[in-house]
Amino acid sequence: MTLADLPIVDLGGSGTRRAICPHDCPDSCSMLVTVEDGRATGVKGDPEHPFTRGGLCAKVNNYQDRVYSPDRVTTPLRRTGPKGSGRFEPVTWDDAIAEIGTRFRGIVAEHGPEAIMPVSYLGTQGTLNGLNVGDPFFNKLGATVTERTFCDSGASTAYVMSVGPTAGVDPESLVHSKYIIIWACNMVSTNLHLWPFVLEAQKRGAKVVVIDPMRHRTAKRADWHIPIRPGTDGALAMAMIHVILTEGLTDAEYVAEHTVGVDELAERVADCTPEWASEETGIPAEDIRTLAREYAAAQPSMIRIGVAIERASGGGQTVRAISCLPGLVGAWRKPGGGLLALPLWAFPVNWDGLSRVDLRPEGGTTRVVNQYHLGRALTGEMGLETPIKALMVYNANPVIVCPDQERLLAGLAREDLFTVVSEQFLTDTALYADLVLPATTQLEQLDVMFSWGHFYIGLNQPSIAPVGEAIPNTELFRRLAAAMDFDDDCFRMTDEEMIAAAYDWSAPALAGITPQSLAEKGWARLNLPDAEHYAPHAEGGFPTPSGKHEFASAAAAGGNFVLPLFRQGSNDFQPGGTVDALPHYIPPRRASEAYPLSLISPKSHAFLNSSYGNLGAQQRVQGEPAAIVHPADAAARGIGDGDLIRVFNERGEFVVRVVVSEEVAAGVVLSAMGGWRAQAKGLGTVNAVNPVEFADLGNAPTFSDTRVEVAPA
């Protein structure tokens, strides 16, 4: 494909520009930006976009205030005080890049390239500036391979093991669903633009069920909220399979023709009775039977799983079990039926081209460090043969999103650790940097956006000139590559050339769609059947080894693999071991006398992970950092509503104000993640107590498998 220059936007003029929300959210909203004399004065949702429908969420509906915040980093900064002090002085870009080049060369010469580690995630999920933007540089350098499995790695691994890398469901088809289970997902807070489709189905007579430990905004709008003990979702799913099989509620024809392993599955769940599951989940056995019977009878039925579903010891096997359900009842037959996980599989993204694993030096390191263990890696407790001597952080704020917060802070405070952070603000992580580099916002950069929540691709053109000296991540790594004398063609590509290489524009899904056509309208639906007709597995055709829905997974023989898109390196670096071909139940960690309560830390309503945690408007919407405790648990500890409490375990503690409410079950404490340490009472946040153990598949985190105690502060 030859890519002509995209239309030039007058960044100093006035008018309405088209943008796409950059954040780690399934909605990927289309935005209209009002610009007056080169300055953005407002943003709103594009009313013509079929998914955005003119609305934005509380996180971004004042995005221009983020762009022009007086706290914005607008020039390169060099540290002048102790790490963590926040004392910096401006330096030039030339000096900053030269210093990074000199320090990196020195570290490579003395310790080898694996002593350098990148840390990145989805501070922006743009194809150019997001997850993979630094991969070619660090692969060429031979740096430590960073594994990024905070979100959906375990669930995606389990999903692919069952049905293959298929989009499976058009989210817009939920209007046709007769029965909708929203499982471990506060849709109104974290997937807001899908809710109108659920609401329309509800108006047409569909029953909406929410399975979640908390009666949150979405649960309150459902027809039936089923509270469940954290980490026991797998037991519920296995019991549902038991009921469906033993009561003959399957779509026998679909099972016979389009699935494999049903006999083995039946044997596996023989003892998974509703009574057994009730003991595990706290859900009455008759409710489990009712749920299974209603789900099987009302077709097409739909299950929407949230990212929280994987965040327990058995999270992967939970998704394996849930993935069996639509195959058993033939939910895939019609639009509005199936399992909604990650529609991003529909987008023909050139992941290999973005990551460029081929650039790694022959015979170079294959050392992998998961960012979930960053604190242990930096403090020497992982036993790395070569210690980490340099850290480069971009698109991430690990102090707030990683577990083991106290150990991570100790590692970042090391004077012998050279830390570079590319950022828009002085985050809790940037405060520990030796150099802070100013990054552009979405209104100042070019990018092309896929979605992991719908079927629309979008082009984000810059609406304004960069504020101060901020640059996009693409330009940052071009400058770093030049400083390291990397001369591969990929390091000289323009952003427009990168767009041309980032997708297979000849793929059927992109037929009729080009960067030029996207520049005119801003977005386009993939070339797929519309929501009225999209049911790709009505007659099977799953992208699995058998071509069928696999209750017994052929891919399980590959071991506990991590999908390539979650890695800077390639899937060649997978850990060993084998995985059971059939789903099974792995219980959460049991309560101890010292730490009897189960802590969950869901996404905030007004913050996007840690983004916006420093901005006043979002802080006012979110409210003061708090923990929700059941009245029985509060009374037993002499705690009253509004008191300050300590939430603690063997790893650390944080102090928040308590909300005493029956919105959480007895034995459960809920404290949302995303707030910054500056707003905390004791400078610790919820990740001070979260564990560092992996879940069973995909090296997923276990944030929802945290045991704590609470006490008055």
C-alpha positions as CSV (number, residue, x, y, z in Angstrom):
1,M,0.0,0.0,0.0
2,T,1.3,3.5,-0.9
3,L,0.3,6.1,1.7
4,A,-0.1,9.6,0.3
5,D,0.3,12.4,2.8
6,L,-2.7,12.9,5.0
7,P,-4.6,16.2,4.8
8,I,-2.7,18.9,6.6
9,V,-4.6,20.4,9.6
10,D,-4.1,24.1,10.3
11,L,-3.0,23.8,13.9
12,G,-3.1,27.5,14.4
13,G,-6.6,28.0,13.1
14,S,-10.1,27.6,14.3
15,G,-12.8,24.9,13.7
16,T,-13.9,21.5,14.8
17,R,-11.3,18.7,14.7
18,R,-11.8,15.0,15.0
19,A,-10.0,12.9,17.6
20,I,-10.3,9.5,19.2
21,C,-10.1,9.0,23.0
22,P,-6.7,7.5,23.7
23,H,-7.3,5.7,26.9
24,D,-7.2,2.0,28.0
25,C,-11.0,1.7,27.8
26,P,-13.1,-0.5,25.5
27,D,-15.2,2.4,24.3
28,S,-12.5,4.2,22.2
29,C,-14.8,7.2,21.8
30,S,-14.9,9.5,18.8
31,M,-14.4,13.1,19.9
32,L,-15.1,16.5,18.3
33,V,-12.6,19.1,19.5
34,T,-13.5,22.8,19.3
35,V,-10.4,24.9,18.4
36,E,-10.2,28.7,18.5
37,D,-7.1,30.4,17.2
38,G,-5.0,27.3,17.8
39,R,-6.3,26.6,21.3
40,A,-8.7,23.7,22.2
41,T,-11.7,25.1,24.1
42,G,-13.9,22.0,24.4
43,V,-14.5,18.4,23.6
44,K,-17.6,16.4,23.1
45,G,-18.6,13.0,21.8
46,D,-19.3,12.6,18.1
47,P,-23.1,12.3,17.7
48,E,-22.7,10.5,14.4
49,H,-20.5,7.7,15.8
50,P,-22.8,4.7,16.3
51,F,-21.1,3.7,19.5
52,T,-20.1,7.0,21.0
53,R,-23.5,8.6,20.3
54,G,-22.5,12.1,21.3
55,G,-21.5,11.3,24.9
56,L,-18.2,11.2,26.8
57,C,-17.6,9.9,30.3
58,A,-16.6,11.8,33.5
59,K,-13.0,11.0,32.8
60,V,-12.6,12.9,29.5
61,N,-15.5,15.2,29.1
62,N,-13.2,18.1,30.0
63,Y,-10.1,16.8,28.3
64,Q,-9.0,20.3,27.3
65,D,-8.4,20.9,31.0
66,R,-5.9,18.1,31.1
67,V,-4.1,19.5,28.0
68,Y,-3.7,22.9,29.5
69,S,-3.3,22.0,33.2
70,P,-0.9,24.3,35.0
71,D,0.7,21.1,36.3
72,R,1.6,19.8,32.8
73,V,5.2,18.9,32.1
74,T,6.1,21.0,29.2
75,T,9.9,20.9,29.1
76,P,12.5,18.2,29.8
77,L,13.4,18.1,33.5
78,R,16.5,16.9,35.3
79,R,16.4,16.0,39.0
80,T,18.1,18.3,41.4
81,G,17.0,16.9,44.8
82,P,16.7,13.5,46.4
83,K,14.6,10.9,44.5
84,G,11.0,11.4,45.3
85,S,11.4,15.1,46.4
86,G,9.9,16.5,43.2
87,R,12.8,18.9,42.7
88,F,13.8,19.4,39.1
89,E,15.3,21.9,36.7
90,P,14.6,22.5,33.0
91,V,17.1,21.2,30.5
92,T,17.1,21.2,26.7
93,W,16.0,18.2,24.7
94,D,19.5,17.9,23.2
95,D,21.0,17.6,26.6
96,A,18.4,15.1,27.9
97,I,18.8,12.8,24.9
98,A,22.5,13.1,25.0
99,E,22.5,12.2,28.7
100,I,20.3,9.1,28.1
101,G,22.5,8.0,25.2
102,T,25.7,8.4,27.3
103,R,24.2,6.6,30.4
104,F,22.7,3.7,28.3
105,R,26.0,3.2,26.5
106,G,27.9,3.1,29.8
107,I,25.5,0.6,31.4
108,V,25.6,-1.6,28.3
109,A,29.4,-1.5,28.4
110,E,29.7,-2.3,32.1
111,H,26.7,-4.6,32.7
112,G,25.3,-5.6,29.4
113,P,22.0,-4.4,27.7
114,E,19.8,-6.6,29.9
115,A,20.6,-4.2,32.8
116,I,18.2,-1.8,31.0
117,M,14.5,-2.4,31.4
118,P,11.6,-0.6,29.8
119,V,8.3,-0.2,31.7
120,S,5.2,0.6,29.7
121,Y,1.5,-0.1,29.4
122,L,-1.6,1.6,28.0
123,G,-1.4,5.2,29.2
124,T,-2.4,5.6,25.6
125,Q,-3.7,2.7,23.6
126,G,-2.9,4.3,20.2
127,T,-1.4,1.9,17.7
128,L,1.6,4.2,17.1
129,N,2.1,5.7,20.5
130,G,0.7,3.0,22.7
131,L,1.7,-0.5,23.9
132,N,4.4,-1.3,21.4
133,V,5.9,2.1,20.6
134,G,9.2,1.4,22.4
135,D,9.5,-2.3,21.5
136,P,11.7,-1.9,18.4
137,F,14.1,0.3,20.3
138,F,14.5,-2.0,23.3
139,N,14.6,-5.1,21.2
140,K,17.4,-3.6,19.1
141,L,19.2,-2.6,22.3
142,G,18.8,-6.2,23.7
143,A,17.3,-4.9,26.9
144,T,15.4,-7.1,29.4
145,V,12.2,-8.3,27.9
146,T,9.3,-6.7,29.7
147,E,6.1,-8.6,30.2
148,R,2.9,-6.6,30.4
149,T,0.1,-8.8,31.8
150,F,-1.8,-6.5,34.1
151,C,-5.0,-6.7,32.1
152,D,-6.7,-9.4,30.2
153,S,-3.7,-11.6,29.6
154,G,-5.1,-14.5,31.6
155,A,-8.6,-14.0,30.3
156,S,-7.4,-13.8,26.7
157,T,-5.3,-16.8,27.1
158,A,-8.2,-18.8,28.4
159,Y,-10.6,-17.4,25.8
160,V,-8.2,-18.3,22.9
161,M,-7.7,-21.8,24.3
162,S,-11.5,-22.3,24.1
163,V,-12.7,-20.5,20.9
164,G,-9.5,-19.1,19.3
165,P,-8.6,-15.5,18.5
166,T,-12.1,-14.6,17.3
167,A,-14.0,-11.3,17.9
168,G,-17.0,-13.6,18.3
169,V,-19.6,-11.0,19.1
170,D,-20.5,-7.5,17.8
171,P,-21.1,-5.5,20.9
172,E,-23.9,-3.6,19.1
173,S,-25.7,-6.9,18.7
174,L,-26.5,-7.0,22.4
175,V,-29.8,-5.2,21.5
176,H,-30.9,-8.6,20.2
177,S,-30.0,-10.6,23.3
178,K,-32.7,-12.2,25.3
179,Y,-30.6,-12.8,28.4
180,I,-27.5,-10.8,29.4
181,I,-25.1,-11.8,32.1
182,I,-22.7,-9.0,33.0
183,W,-20.0,-10.8,34.9
184,A,-17.3,-9.0,37.0
185,C,-17.9,-5.7,35.0
186,N,-19.2,-2.4,36.3
187,M,-20.2,-1.4,32.8
188,V,-21.7,2.0,33.7
189,S,-18.3,3.1,35.1
190,T,-15.9,1.3,32.8
191,N,-17.7,0.5,29.6
192,L,-20.4,3.2,29.6
193,H,-21.1,3.3,25.9
194,L,-22.1,-0.4,25.8
195,W,-24.8,0.2,28.4
196,P,-27.3,1.8,26.0
197,F,-27.3,-1.4,23.9
198,V,-28.0,-3.4,27.1
199,L,-30.7,-1.0,28.1
200,E,-32.3,-1.3,24.7
201,A,-32.3,-5.1,25.1
202,Q,-33.8,-4.7,28.6
203,K,-36.6,-2.5,27.2
204,R,-37.3,-5.3,24.6
205,G,-37.7,-7.8,27.4
206,A,-34.2,-9.2,28.0
207,K,-33.3,-10.0,31.6
208,V,-30.1,-8.4,32.7
209,V,-28.1,-10.2,35.4
210,V,-25.0,-8.8,37.2
211,I,-22.6,-11.1,39.0
212,D,-20.3,-9.1,41.2
213,P,-19.3,-8.9,44.9
214,M,-20.5,-5.3,45.0
215,R,-23.9,-3.7,44.2
216,H,-22.3,-1.0,42.0
217,R,-23.8,1.4,39.5
218,T,-24.4,-1.3,37.0
219,A,-25.8,-3.9,39.5
220,K,-28.4,-1.3,40.7
221,R,-29.7,-1.1,37.1
222,A,-29.9,-4.8,36.5
223,D,-33.0,-7.0,36.9
224,W,-31.0,-9.4,39.2
225,H,-27.8,-8.8,41.1
226,I,-26.1,-11.9,42.3
227,P,-23.5,-11.1,45.0
228,I,-20.5,-13.5,44.9
229,R,-17.5,-14.1,47.1
230,P,-14.4,-12.7,45.4
231,G,-12.4,-15.3,43.4
232,T,-15.1,-18.0,43.4
233,D,-16.6,-17.2,40.0
234,G,-15.1,-20.4,38.6
235,A,-17.2,-22.5,41.1
236,L,-20.4,-20.8,39.9
237,A,-19.5,-21.4,36.2
238,M,-18.7,-25.1,36.8
239,A,-22.0,-25.5,38.7
240,M,-23.9,-23.9,35.8
241,I,-22.3,-26.3,33.4
242,H,-23.3,-29.2,35.8
243,V,-26.9,-28.1,35.8
244,I,-27.0,-27.5,32.0
245,L,-25.6,-31.0,31.3
246,T,-27.4,-33.0,34.0
247,E,-30.8,-31.5,33.2
248,G,-30.4,-31.8,29.4
249,L,-30.5,-28.1,28.8
250,T,-27.9,-28.2,26.0
251,D,-28.4,-27.4,22.3
252,A,-27.7,-31.0,21.4
253,E,-27.3,-30.4,17.7
254,Y,-24.8,-27.5,18.2
255,V,-22.8,-29.5,20.8
256,A,-22.6,-32.5,18.5
257,E,-21.6,-30.6,15.3
258,H,-19.6,-27.7,16.5
259,T,-17.9,-28.6,19.8
260,V,-15.3,-31.1,21.1
261,G,-14.9,-32.6,24.6
262,V,-18.4,-32.6,26.0
263,D,-18.1,-36.1,27.4
264,E,-14.9,-35.2,29.2
265,L,-16.4,-31.9,30.4
266,A,-19.5,-33.8,31.8
267,E,-17.2,-36.1,33.8
268,R,-15.2,-33.1,35.1
269,V,-18.3,-31.3,36.5
270,A,-20.0,-34.4,37.8
271,D,-19.4,-33.3,41.4
272,C,-19.8,-29.6,40.8
273,T,-23.3,-29.4,42.2
274,P,-25.1,-26.2,43.0
275,E,-24.8,-27.2,46.7
276,W,-21.1,-27.5,46.4
277,A,-20.8,-24.1,44.6
278,S,-23.1,-22.5,47.1
279,E,-20.6,-23.3,49.9
280,E,-17.8,-21.7,47.8
281,T,-19.6,-18.7,46.4
282,G,-22.2,-17.8,49.1
283,I,-24.9,-17.9,46.4
284,P,-28.0,-20.1,47.3
285,A,-28.1,-23.4,45.4
286,E,-31.5,-22.7,44.0
287,D,-30.3,-19.3,42.6
288,I,-27.5,-21.2,40.8
289,R,-30.0,-23.6,39.3
290,T,-32.3,-20.7,38.3
291,L,-29.5,-18.8,36.7
292,A,-28.3,-21.8,34.7
293,R,-31.9,-22.7,33.5
294,E,-32.8,-19.2,32.5
295,Y,-29.5,-18.7,30.7
296,A,-29.9,-21.9,28.7
297,A,-33.6,-21.3,27.9
298,A,-33.5,-17.7,26.8
299,Q,-31.7,-17.6,23.4
300,P,-29.8,-15.8,22.2
301,S,-28.1,-15.3,25.6
302,M,-25.0,-13.2,26.1
303,I,-22.2,-13.1,28.7
304,R,-20.1,-10.0,29.0
305,I,-17.0,-10.6,31.1
306,G,-15.0,-7.8,32.7
307,V,-11.2,-7.7,33.2
308,A,-11.7,-8.3,36.9
309,I,-12.8,-11.9,36.2
310,E,-9.2,-13.0,35.8
311,R,-7.8,-11.4,38.9
312,A,-7.8,-14.3,41.3
313,S,-5.7,-17.5,41.7
314,G,-8.0,-19.4,39.4
315,G,-8.9,-16.6,37.1
316,G,-7.8,-18.3,33.9
317,Q,-9.7,-21.5,34.6
318,T,-12.8,-19.3,35.5
319,V,-12.7,-17.9,32.0
320,R,-12.2,-21.4,30.6
321,A,-15.4,-22.5,32.4
322,I,-17.4,-19.5,31.4
323,S,-16.3,-19.9,27.8
324,C,-17.9,-23.3,27.7
325,L,-21.4,-22.0,28.5
326,P,-22.3,-20.4,25.1
327,G,-21.2,-23.5,23.2
328,L,-23.3,-25.8,25.4
329,V,-26.5,-23.8,24.9
330,G,-25.9,-22.9,21.2
331,A,-25.8,-19.2,22.1
332,W,-23.5,-18.6,19.1
333,R,-26.2,-19.4,16.6
334,K,-27.7,-15.9,16.5
335,P,-26.6,-12.2,16.7
336,G,-26.8,-11.2,20.3
337,G,-25.6,-14.6,21.5
338,G,-22.2,-15.7,22.7
339,L,-19.4,-14.4,24.9
340,L,-18.2,-10.8,24.7
341,A,-14.5,-10.5,25.7
342,L,-12.1,-8.6,23.3
343,P,-13.4,-7.7,19.9
344,L,-9.9,-6.4,19.0
345,W,-9.3,-9.8,17.3
346,A,-11.2,-8.4,14.4
347,F,-8.6,-5.8,13.7
348,P,-5.8,-6.8,11.3
349,V,-3.0,-5.3,13.4
350,N,0.5,-6.0,12.4
351,W,1.7,-6.9,15.9
352,D,5.0,-8.4,14.7
353,G,5.7,-5.3,12.7
354,L,5.0,-3.1,15.7
355,S,7.1,-5.1,18.1
356,R,10.0,-6.0,15.8
357,V,11.3,-9.0,17.8
358,D,13.6,-9.7,14.8
359,L,15.8,-6.8,15.8
360,R,17.0,-8.5,19.0
361,P,20.7,-9.3,18.8
362,E,21.5,-12.9,17.8
363,G,22.3,-14.8,20.9
364,G,21.2,-11.9,23.1
365,T,19.3,-12.1,26.3
366,T,15.9,-13.8,26.6
367,R,15.5,-12.6,30.2
368,V,11.9,-11.8,31.0
369,V,10.8,-9.6,33.9
370,N,7.1,-9.1,34.4
371,Q,6.1,-5.6,35.4
372,Y,4.0,-7.1,38.2
373,H,7.3,-8.0,39.9
374,L,9.0,-4.7,39.3
375,G,9.5,-4.0,43.0
376,R,11.3,-7.3,43.5
377,A,13.3,-6.8,40.4
378,L,14.6,-3.4,41.5
379,T,15.4,-4.4,45.1
380,G,17.4,-7.5,44.1
381,E,14.8,-9.9,45.5
382,M,14.3,-11.7,42.2
383,G,17.9,-12.9,42.2
384,L,18.6,-11.5,38.7
385,E,22.1,-12.3,37.6
386,T,22.4,-8.9,36.1
387,P,20.7,-6.2,38.2
388,I,18.5,-3.6,36.7
389,K,20.6,-0.4,36.4
390,A,18.4,1.7,34.2
391,L,14.6,2.0,33.9
392,M,12.7,3.8,31.2
393,V,9.0,4.4,32.0
394,Y,6.5,5.6,29.4
395,N,2.7,5.2,29.1
396,A,2.7,3.9,32.7
397,N,2.7,5.0,36.4
398,P,3.9,1.8,38.1
399,V,3.9,3.3,41.7
400,I,0.1,3.4,41.5
401,V,-0.7,0.5,39.3
402,C,1.8,-2.1,40.4
403,P,1.5,-4.2,43.6
404,D,4.1,-4.4,46.3
405,Q,4.1,-0.6,46.5
406,E,6.5,-0.2,49.4
407,R,9.2,-2.4,47.8
408,L,8.8,-0.6,44.5
409,L,9.3,2.8,46.1
410,A,12.4,1.4,47.8
411,G,13.7,0.2,44.4
412,L,13.0,3.5,42.7
413,A,14.8,5.4,45.4
414,R,18.1,3.6,44.6
415,E,20.8,6.2,43.7
416,D,22.5,3.8,41.4
417,L,19.3,3.3,39.3
418,F,19.1,5.7,36.3
419,T,15.4,6.3,35.7
420,V,13.8,8.1,32.7
421,V,10.1,8.9,32.7
422,S,8.2,10.2,29.7
423,E,5.1,11.8,31.1
424,Q,2.4,14.6,30.9
425,F,2.5,15.2,34.7
426,L,4.8,14.6,37.6
427,T,3.2,11.3,38.6
428,D,4.2,9.4,41.7
429,T,6.6,7.5,39.5
430,A,8.0,10.6,37.8
431,L,9.0,12.0,41.2
432,Y,11.7,9.4,41.3
433,A,13.1,10.0,37.9
434,D,16.5,11.4,37.0
435,L,15.0,12.8,33.8
436,V,11.4,13.6,33.0
437,L,10.5,14.0,29.3
438,P,7.3,15.9,28.2
439,A,4.8,13.8,26.3
440,T,2.0,15.0,24.1
441,T,-1.6,14.4,24.8
442,Q,-4.0,12.9,22.2
443,L,-4.9,16.4,20.9
444,E,-1.3,17.0,19.9
445,Q,-0.4,13.8,18.1
446,L,-1.2,11.6,15.1
447,D,-2.4,8.1,15.8
448,V,-4.7,5.3,14.5
449,M,-6.9,3.7,17.0
450,F,-8.4,0.2,17.1
451,S,-10.8,-0.8,19.9
452,W,-11.1,-3.7,22.3
453,G,-14.8,-2.9,22.8
454,H,-16.3,-2.3,19.3
455,F,-15.7,-2.7,15.6
456,Y,-14.7,0.9,14.7
457,I,-11.2,2.0,13.6
458,G,-10.4,5.7,14.0
459,L,-7.8,8.2,12.9
460,N,-6.7,10.7,15.5
461,Q,-5.2,13.8,13.8
462,P,-3.6,16.5,15.9
463,S,-6.0,19.3,16.8
464,I,-3.5,21.7,18.2
465,A,0.3,22.2,18.2
466,P,2.1,20.5,21.0
467,V,2.0,22.4,24.3
468,G,5.5,23.6,25.2
469,E,8.2,21.2,24.1
470,A,6.1,18.0,24.4
471,I,6.7,15.4,21.7
472,P,4.9,12.1,20.8
473,N,6.3,8.8,21.8
474,T,7.1,8.0,18.2
475,E,9.4,11.0,18.0
476,L,10.9,10.2,21.3
477,F,12.1,6.8,20.2
478,R,13.3,8.2,16.8
479,R,15.5,10.6,18.8
480,L,16.7,7.9,21.2
481,A,17.5,5.6,18.2
482,A,19.6,8.3,16.6
483,A,21.4,8.8,19.9
484,M,22.3,5.1,20.0
485,D,23.2,5.1,16.3
486,F,20.5,2.6,15.3
487,D,20.1,2.9,11.6
488,D,17.4,0.4,10.8
489,D,14.6,1.7,8.5
490,C,12.0,1.5,11.2
491,F,13.7,4.2,13.3
492,R,13.5,6.6,10.4
493,M,9.8,6.1,9.6
494,T,7.5,9.0,9.8
495,D,4.2,8.7,11.7
496,E,2.4,8.4,8.3
497,E,4.7,5.6,7.2
498,M,4.1,3.9,10.6
499,I,0.4,4.0,10.0
500,A,0.8,2.3,6.6
501,A,2.9,-0.5,8.2
502,A,0.8,-0.9,11.4
503,Y,-2.2,-2.7,9.7
504,D,-2.8,-5.0,6.9
505,W,-4.7,-2.5,4.8
506,S,-5.4,-5.2,2.2
507,A,-7.2,-7.4,4.7
508,P,-11.0,-8.0,4.0
509,A,-11.9,-6.3,7.3
510,L,-10.4,-3.1,6.0
511,A,-11.8,-3.3,2.5
512,G,-12.8,0.2,1.4
513,I,-11.0,1.8,4.4
514,T,-7.8,3.8,4.0
515,P,-6.0,6.3,6.2
516,Q,-7.2,9.0,3.7
517,S,-10.8,7.9,4.1
518,L,-10.4,7.9,7.8
519,A,-9.0,11.4,7.7
520,E,-12.2,12.7,6.1
521,K,-14.7,11.2,8.5
522,G,-12.5,10.2,11.5
523,W,-13.7,6.7,11.8
524,A,-15.2,3.7,10.0
525,R,-16.7,0.4,10.9
526,L,-14.7,-2.6,9.9
527,N,-16.0,-4.3,6.8
528,L,-18.0,-6.9,8.7
529,P,-21.7,-7.9,8.6
530,D,-23.8,-5.4,10.6
531,A,-25.1,-6.2,14.1
532,E,-28.3,-7.6,12.7
533,H,-26.4,-10.3,10.9
534,Y,-23.1,-10.8,12.6
535,A,-23.0,-14.4,14.0
536,P,-19.7,-15.8,12.7
537,H,-20.0,-19.0,14.7
538,A,-23.6,-19.9,13.9
539,E,-22.2,-22.9,12.1
540,G,-19.0,-23.3,14.1
541,G,-15.9,-22.2,12.2
542,F,-13.9,-21.3,15.3
543,P,-10.2,-20.4,14.8
544,T,-9.1,-23.3,16.9
545,P,-7.0,-26.3,15.9
546,S,-10.2,-28.4,15.5
547,G,-12.2,-25.6,14.0
548,K,-14.7,-26.1,16.8
549,H,-15.5,-24.7,20.2
550,E,-13.1,-26.7,22.4
551,F,-14.3,-27.7,25.8
552,A,-11.2,-29.8,25.9
553,S,-8.5,-27.5,24.6
554,A,-5.9,-28.7,22.1
555,A,-3.9,-25.5,22.8
556,A,-3.5,-26.6,26.4
557,A,-0.5,-28.8,25.5
558,G,1.4,-25.6,24.8
559,G,1.7,-24.8,28.5
560,N,1.1,-21.6,30.4
561,F,1.8,-19.4,27.4
562,V,1.5,-15.6,27.3
563,L,0.0,-14.2,24.1
564,P,2.5,-12.1,22.0
565,L,0.6,-8.8,22.3
566,F,1.2,-8.8,26.0
567,R,5.0,-8.9,25.5
568,Q,7.8,-6.8,24.3
569,G,9.5,-10.0,23.2
570,S,8.1,-12.9,21.3
571,N,6.0,-15.9,22.3
572,D,9.3,-17.9,22.1
573,F,9.9,-16.8,25.6
574,Q,7.0,-18.7,27.1
575,P,7.3,-20.4,30.5
576,G,7.2,-24.2,30.5
577,G,4.7,-26.5,31.9
578,T,1.4,-27.9,30.8
579,V,-2.2,-26.8,31.3
580,D,-5.2,-29.1,32.0
581,A,-7.1,-29.4,28.7
582,L,-10.4,-29.1,30.7
583,P,-11.5,-26.2,33.0
584,H,-11.4,-26.8,36.7
585,Y,-11.9,-24.8,39.8
586,I,-9.0,-23.2,41.7
587,P,-10.3,-21.6,45.0
588,P,-9.0,-18.2,46.2
589,R,-6.7,-17.9,49.1
590,R,-8.4,-18.8,52.3
591,A,-8.8,-16.4,55.2
592,S,-6.4,-16.5,58.0
593,E,-7.0,-15.4,61.6
594,A,-4.7,-12.5,61.1
595,Y,-6.2,-11.4,57.7
596,P,-9.8,-12.5,57.6
597,L,-11.3,-10.1,55.1
598,S,-11.2,-10.2,51.2
599,L,-10.1,-7.0,49.6
600,I,-11.1,-6.0,46.0
601,S,-9.7,-3.0,44.2
602,P,-11.9,-2.3,41.1
603,K,-11.4,0.5,38.6
604,S,-12.5,4.0,39.7
605,H,-15.5,5.7,38.2
606,A,-13.7,9.0,37.4
607,F,-10.1,7.9,37.0
608,L,-8.7,5.8,34.2
609,N,-6.3,3.6,36.1
610,S,-4.2,6.4,37.6
611,S,-4.9,8.9,34.8
612,Y,-6.9,11.9,36.1
613,G,-6.1,11.0,39.7
614,N,-4.4,14.4,40.0
615,L,-7.1,16.6,38.4
616,G,-9.7,18.5,40.5
617,A,-12.8,17.9,38.4
618,Q,-12.3,14.1,38.4
619,Q,-11.3,14.1,42.1
620,R,-14.6,15.8,42.9
621,V,-16.6,13.2,41.0
622,Q,-14.7,10.3,42.5
623,G,-14.7,11.6,46.0
624,E,-12.3,11.1,48.8
625,P,-10.4,7.8,48.8
626,A,-12.5,5.4,50.8
627,A,-13.0,1.7,51.7
628,I,-16.5,0.2,51.8
629,V,-17.0,-2.2,54.6
630,H,-20.1,-4.2,55.5
631,P,-22.0,-3.1,58.7
632,A,-21.3,-6.4,60.5
633,D,-17.6,-6.2,59.8
634,A,-17.5,-2.6,60.9
635,A,-19.4,-3.2,64.1
636,A,-17.2,-6.1,65.1
637,R,-14.2,-3.8,64.9
638,G,-15.7,-0.7,66.5
639,I,-15.7,1.2,63.3
640,G,-18.3,3.9,62.4
641,D,-19.3,5.3,59.1
642,G,-16.8,8.1,58.1
643,D,-14.0,7.0,60.4
644,L,-10.5,6.7,59.3
645,I,-9.3,3.1,59.1
646,R,-6.1,1.2,58.4
647,V,-6.3,-1.5,55.8
648,F,-3.3,-3.7,56.3
649,N,-1.6,-7.1,55.8
650,E,2.0,-8.5,55.9
651,R,2.9,-6.4,52.8
652,G,1.9,-2.9,53.9
653,E,-1.1,-0.7,54.7
654,F,-3.1,2.3,53.5
655,V,-5.3,4.7,55.4
656,V,-8.7,5.8,54.1
657,R,-12.1,6.9,55.3
658,V,-14.6,4.1,55.7
659,V,-18.1,3.9,54.1
660,V,-20.2,1.4,56.0
661,S,-22.6,-0.1,53.6
662,E,-24.4,-3.3,52.6
663,E,-23.4,-2.7,49.0
664,V,-20.6,-5.1,49.7
665,A,-21.0,-8.6,51.3
666,A,-19.9,-9.4,54.8
667,G,-16.3,-10.4,54.7
668,V,-15.4,-8.1,51.7
669,V,-13.7,-4.7,51.7
670,L,-13.7,-2.6,48.6
671,S,-11.3,0.2,47.8
672,A,-11.1,1.5,44.2
673,M,-7.6,1.9,42.6
674,G,-6.3,4.9,40.8
675,G,-5.9,7.6,43.4
676,W,-2.4,9.2,43.8
677,R,-0.3,9.1,47.0
678,A,-0.7,12.9,47.4
679,Q,-4.4,12.4,48.1
680,A,-3.8,9.4,50.5
681,K,-3.8,9.9,54.3
682,G,-0.5,8.0,54.8
683,L,1.0,8.1,51.3
684,G,0.1,4.5,50.7
685,T,-2.6,3.4,48.3
686,V,-4.5,0.1,47.8
687,N,-1.6,-1.5,45.9
688,A,0.5,-1.3,49.1
689,V,-1.3,-4.5,50.2
690,N,-2.0,-6.3,46.9
691,P,-0.1,-9.6,46.3
692,V,2.6,-10.4,43.7
693,E,1.5,-13.9,42.9
694,F,0.4,-14.8,39.4
695,A,-2.9,-16.3,38.5
696,D,-3.1,-19.7,36.8
697,L,-3.0,-18.6,33.2
698,G,-1.2,-15.8,31.2
699,N,0.8,-14.5,34.2
700,A,-2.3,-12.5,35.1
701,P,-2.4,-10.5,38.4
702,T,-4.3,-11.6,41.5
703,F,-5.5,-8.2,42.8
704,S,-8.8,-9.7,43.8
705,D,-7.1,-12.4,45.9
706,T,-6.0,-10.1,48.7
707,R,-6.5,-10.9,52.4
708,V,-6.5,-8.0,54.8
709,E,-7.6,-6.8,58.2
710,V,-9.0,-3.3,59.0
711,A,-8.8,-1.3,62.2
712,P,-9.5,2.2,63.4
713,A,-6.6,4.6,62.4
